[in-house]
Amino acid sequence: MLLLLIQTLASACTDKPSEEEGDTPLARHDAVASDTASAGSSAATHDLLGNPLVADLQQSNDLNAYFDRIDANFTVDADAIENRHTPGITDSIYTIRFGDSFIEFYVPSQSGHLMLQVADIRSADVTLRNNLRVGMPQAELLSSLKRQGDDIRITQTPQQIIASAREGAPVSLHFFLQKGKVSRILYEGYVD
């Protein structure tokens, strides 16, 4: 896996994908990810809307921490893009794909930090922090979101529940509902 990560990082700086990159699925790691359900207010953690997959800042900058959360075969794509603010600087977009789902990161070349920008989860192959997952009952979801405190605004319609930030960057978690259960989770982060 380390070889794949190095190859992916190296190919992210070119416009031409390597022959190995692309549609070859990767097997899920056997390692068990550490429990990230409880993120305290420490500066070394993300709140739920900062990163709904992993809380620990060190883990959030390691693709393996995300691979460990996926209970399915997946592929990783790396695409080079021009920096949003400085022409001539090349940044990267990493996309982990599994089934109809994907997780996407923006990676500025200057910092190299993985910045979660979108996650579209359409199956139970991924469990978010606090055991949030596709297939969970609506009542359990609401209870879990309410335990997050006053920093999260909860908006509810018959078709979805939205958890969004009360202040700061416009980030949100959309939980789409069918027959009283979560059928899809869409995370929209803020990356600038």
Disulfide bonds with the S-S distance in Angstrom:
none
